[in-house]
């Protein structure tokens, strides 16, 4: 997402950044596997001003039988600017996270994950 890198005084990223990465174990035939995999949803945290989910690779966690979902969300002023009124109430970044959790709950079974 669009973010300001303080060390170099540059702005990097794009506004079109709301997406999920879904990593699953290798499944030969998902319909033949009755137990659903536990699902981990990971939100990166760099003080809500910089970073993205691509910084964290799933290698370690996918050694286990889990599904890993990493989430990008709006950062900085696009995600957390507020004028403390109804014009710009703020917390769009947190609203992005809630929307991602809802999407995962509604769709994770298509990837072999447990919706609970």
C-alpha positions in Angstrom: 0.0 0.0 0.0 1.0 3.6 -0.4 3.5 4.4 2.4 6.1 7.0 3.3 9.6 5.6 3.9 11.0 8.0 6.5 14.7 7.1 6.1 14.8 8.1 2.4 11.9 10.6 2.5 10.3 8.7 -0.4 6.7 7.6 -0.9 6.3 4.2 -2.4 3.5 1.7 -3.2 0.1 2.1 -4.8 -3.4 2.6 -3.5 -4.7 -0.6 -5.1 -3.3 -2.9 -2.4 -6.2 -4.7 -0.8 -5.5 -8.4 -1.3 -5.0 -11.6 0.5 -2.3 -14.3 0.0 -3.5 -17.8 0.8 -1.0 -20.5 1.3 -2.1 -24.2 1.6 -0.4 -27.5 2.0 -0.2 -29.5 -1.2 -3.6 -31.2 -1.6 -4.1 -33.9 -4.2 -7.9 -33.8 -4.0 -9.4 -31.4 -1.6 -12.8 -33.1 -1.6 -11.2 -36.3 -0.4 -9.8 -34.8 2.7 -12.6 -34.6 5.4 -10.8 -32.9 8.3 -10.5 -29.2 7.5 -7.1 -27.5 8.1 -6.7 -25.0 10.8 -6.4 -21.5 9.4 -4.0 -18.7 10.5 -4.8 -15.2 9.5 -1.7 -12.9 9.7 -1.7 -9.1 9.8 1.7 -7.5 9.5 2.3 -4.8 12.1 4.8 -2.1 11.5 3.0 0.6 13.5 0.4 0.9 10.7 2.5 3.2 8.5 4.8 0.8 6.5 5.2 -2.7 5.3 3.1 -5.4 3.6 2.3 -9.1 3.9 4.9 -10.1 1.3 7.7 -9.4 3.9 6.7 -12.6 5.7 7.2 -15.9 3.9 5.0 -18.9 4.8 7.8 -21.5 4.7 8.0 -22.3 8.4 4.2 -22.5 9.0 3.5 -24.6 6.0 5.7 -27.3 7.4 2.6 -27.9 9.5 -0.9 -28.9 8.3 -2.3 -25.4 8.3 -3.6 -22.8 5.9 -1.9 -19.4 6.2 -3.7 -16.2 5.0 -1.7 -13.0 5.0 -3.5 -9.7 4.5 -2.6 -6.3 3.1 -4.5 -3.3 4.3 -4.4 0.5 3.9 -1.6 2.2 5.8 -0.7 5.7 7.0 -3.1 8.5 6.1 -5.1 6.3 3.7 -5.7 3.8 6.4 -5.8 5.8 9.6 -6.3 9.5 8.9 -9.2 11.0 11.0 -10.7 14.4 11.3 -12.7 13.1 14.3 -16.0 13.7 12.6 -18.3 12.0 10.1 -16.4 13.5 7.1 -13.3 11.4 7.7 -14.0 9.1 10.6 -10.8 7.2 10.2 -9.7 3.6 10.8 -10.1 2.5 7.2 -7.1 0.1 7.7 -9.0 -1.6 10.6 -12.1 -1.8 8.4 -10.0 -3.5 5.7 -8.9 -6.1 8.3 -12.4 -6.8 9.4 -13.5 -7.2 5.8 -10.6 -9.6 5.2 -11.7 -11.7 8.2 -15.3 -11.8 7.0 -14.1 -12.9 3.5 -11.8 -15.6 4.9 -14.6 -17.0 7.1 -17.0 -17.1 4.1 -14.5 -18.6 1.6 -11.8 -20.5 3.4 -13.5 -23.9 2.9 -12.9 -23.6 -0.8 -9.2 -23.8 0.1 -9.5 -26.7 2.6 -9.7 -24.5 5.6 -11.8 -24.7 8.7 -14.2 -21.7 8.8 -14.3 -21.8 12.6 
